[in-house]
């Protein structure tokens, strides 16, 4: 209790404290710490070092909200929807976030990146209380957040989801990825192809759910192939799915919505004595970077997460530089099929 009381009463270091310690006035400290020298204002290198040393000694931390009120630019980027990055092992958004921060760190004007990991009410804004120069949205933001971004004219880019009227987006072409995969499997000789769908809570209504499923049905019909049961339901029990699709209906390959579904199917196949890729081939939508560290070596449709993050960051920097004059755009990336050890021609 005593330690807690001492912490609550601990004095917060201010600009005045730093100025007193360094023996200069408050405005000089502010200009030096915010790198706002020039325009007729200059200090000696000795004064600059003295101010920086005083700030470090006193553990000075700027008030982000106050800083946002006084500066036109904060050099801060906020990533919305960070909880998606920890939703499951190897989530594609982990790669996206790493790619975004890498670009921001290497930009001419280095930006600090903050990531929101909170769960928000659908009616509350997901923006931070401090001023930001731009935002990256993972998958989607709620209507309150989009409305605030639009009204405040804050540049933003959505990764793997739709943007509002003034925002831009970078998305993978799920229809293209599904199409080339079904065609490839048909060329291998697979006649009965199963599809294992999924419905993660945070993706309810996401376009990928319909795009992948509907393209699967369309391409199967076009090529005259047989659709296995279970494609129109959410994957609940991998063992029940494989029993119906493979054992009872003779499917020789399963295309899964994502990597977790793919891994669950691989484990269920092992339990049921279904050899992979002997009796059954398995593919899923996934991410090149995460797939490199995953075992077993699943064949996958590369969602190009690293490219999505890089392009989104570069696009946001362009929008910030043009101060609202940049045209909103949607960039769709063609997906790539990567064949590894879980896919082969069907057994004769």
Residue, then its C-alpha position, 0 to 999 in steps of 0.5 A: x500500500x505504501x509503495x503504491x501511494x508513493x508511486x501515485x504521488x510521484x512528480x511528473x517531470x515537465x518542460x520547466x523542470x528540464x529547462x531549470x536543470x539545463x539552465x535555459x528557457x522552456x521554449x528552447x527545450x521545446x524546440x530542441x526536443x521537438x527538433x524545431x530548430x531553424x527559421x531564425x532560431x539556433x543553439x550551440x551544440x553544447x546547449x543542445x547536448x545539455x538539454x538532451x542530457x537534462x531530459x534523460x537525467x530527469x526521465x522526461x516524457x512528452x505529453x502526447x495529447x498536449x504535443x498533438x495540440x501544439x504541433x501540426x505533425x507528430x510523426x506518429x502512425x497508429x495501427x488499428x485492429x492490432x488484436x488480430x495480430x495475436x488471434x492465432x499462431x502465425x496470423x498474417x497480420x503479424x507479418x503486415x505489422x512487421x512490414x509496416x513498421x520496417x517501412x516507417x523506420x526507414x522513411x525520410x521522416x522517421x515515424x513512431x508506430x503505435x499498435x492498438x491491442x484493445x477490444x472496442x465497443x462497436x459504437x466507440x472510436x478506435x483512435x487514440x486520444x493523441x494526434x496522429x499523422x496517419x493510420x493503418x487499419x487491419x481488416x476493418x474498423x468500426x463505423x465510428x472510427x471511419x467517420x472520425x478519420x474521414x471528418x478529421x481528414x486523417x490519411x489512412x490505409x486499410x489492409x485486407x479490407x474496404x476503406x471509406x470514401x477518402x481512404x485507400x486499401x490494399x487487398x489480396x485477390x482471393x478470387x484469383x487465388x482460388x481460381x488458379x488453385x482449383x485449376x491446378x488441382x484439376x490438372x493434377x487429376x483430382x475429381x472430387x475437391x472439398x472446401x473447408x470454410x471458417x468463420x473467425x469471430x473478428x471476420x464475420x462478414x469479411x469479403x474473403x469468406x464469400x470470395x473464396x467459397x463462391x469462387x470454389x463453387x463457380x470453378x468446380x461447376x465450370x470444370x465439371x468437378x464434384x463438390x464434397x459435402x461440408x463446404x457450406x458450413x463452418x469447420x467445427x470438427x475436422x474429423x467429422x468433416x474428413x469422415x464425410x468428405x473423404x471416407x464417405x464421399x471420396x474427396x482426394x483434396x481439401x482446400x482450407x480457408x486458412x492455415x489453422x483449418x489446414x493444420x487441424x485437417x492434417x492432425x485429423x487425417x493422422x488420427x483417422x489413418x488418412x495419409x497426406x499426400x497419399x490418400x489426401x492432399x491439403x492446401x490452405x490460404x496462408x502467408x509466405x513468411x509464417x509458412x517458412x517456420x511452420x511444420x508440416x510443410x503445407x501447400x498454400x495460396x500466398x496472401x502476400x502479407x509482407x507486400x500488403x504491409x509494405x505497399x500500405x505503408x508506402x501509400x500512407x506516407x504518400x498520402x501524408x506527404x500530399x496533405x490530403x491531395x492524394x487520390x484514394x485508391x484500391x490496390x489488389x495483389x494477385x495471390x500465388x500458389x506455393x506447392x509443398x509436401x502436402x499436395x500430390x496427384x491423387x492415388x490411382 
